[in-house]
Structures are given as structure tokens and as C-alpha cells.
Amino acid sequence: MTEKQLKKLCIDAVISRATKQKPVIRQIKILKDGRKGKATQEKQFSRGVAFLEFSEHQHALVALRVLNNN
């Protein structure tokens, strides 16, 4: 999953519950495989972990609840 796809997923999650809100994501960091060698030069693979920073705490909570099916 790319940063663009992750951003769209999280914004859609917030909008699904808070329809009048416009969430703003300040920063996205996707952890990549840090193995040394030829594989990292060709293509890095995601470890399956990402960190997002929202401009408002409430938007982060809503995204977390929607994506965790709570």
C-alpha cells in the first residue's frame, strides 16, 4: 500500500462517521524493510506498519475506531 492509498483510506474512514468534518493528515510514515544489500536498492517492501499524524486528535480516534471495527 502506498502513502497515497493509506491517506485516502484513513480520510474515507473519518468521513464515514463524521460527514461534516474534513480531516487533515499532517504526516504519514510507512516502515520499510531495512535489510541491507541488493533488495533494498531495487525495491523496499512494507513491514505492514504505518504511523499517521492527524491535525486533530478527534479525527485520529475516529479513524482508529473505524479501521478496527469498533
C-alpha positions in Angstrom: 0.0 0.0 0.0 1.4 3.4 -0.9 1.2 6.6 1.2 -1.4 8.0 -1.2 -3.7 4.9 -0.8 -3.2 4.9 3.0 -4.1 8.6 3.2 -7.3 8.0 1.2 -8.3 5.0 3.3 -7.9 7.0 6.5 -9.7 10.1 5.3 -12.6 8.0 4.0 -12.8 6.2 7.4 -13.2 9.6 9.2 -15.7 10.9 6.7 -17.8 7.8 7.0 -18.6 8.7 10.7 -18.1 12.4 10.7 -19.6 13.5 7.4 -19.3 17.3 8.1 -15.6 17.1 9.1 -12.6 17.5 6.7 -9.7 15.5 8.3 -6.2 16.7 7.6 -3.3 14.3 7.8 0.0 16.0 8.7 2.4 13.2 8.2 2.5 9.5 7.1 5.4 7.2 7.8 5.3 3.6 6.4 8.0 1.4 7.8 10.0 -0.3 5.1 12.2 -3.5 5.2 15.6 -2.3 6.3 17.7 -5.3 5.1 21.0 -4.3 3.6 22.0 -5.4 0.1 20.6 -5.5 -3.4 17.0 -6.0 -2.4 16.8 -2.5 -0.7 18.3 -0.8 -3.8 15.8 -2.4 -6.2 12.6 -2.2 -4.2 11.7 -1.9 -0.5 8.8 -3.7 1.0 6.5 -2.5 3.7 6.7 -4.2 7.1 3.0 -3.8 7.5 3.2 -1.0 10.0 2.5 2.7 9.4 2.2 5.8 11.5 -0.2 8.7 10.8 -0.4 12.1 12.3 -3.8 13.9 12.1 -4.2 17.6 12.7 -7.0 16.9 15.3 -7.0 14.2 18.0 -10.7 13.5 17.4 -10.0 12.6 13.8 -7.3 10.1 14.8 -9.7 8.5 17.3 -12.5 8.1 14.7 -10.1 6.7 12.1 -8.8 4.2 14.7 -12.3 3.1 15.7 -13.5 2.7 12.1 -10.4 0.8 10.9 -10.5 -1.5 14.0 -14.3 -2.2 13.5 -15.2 -0.7 16.9 
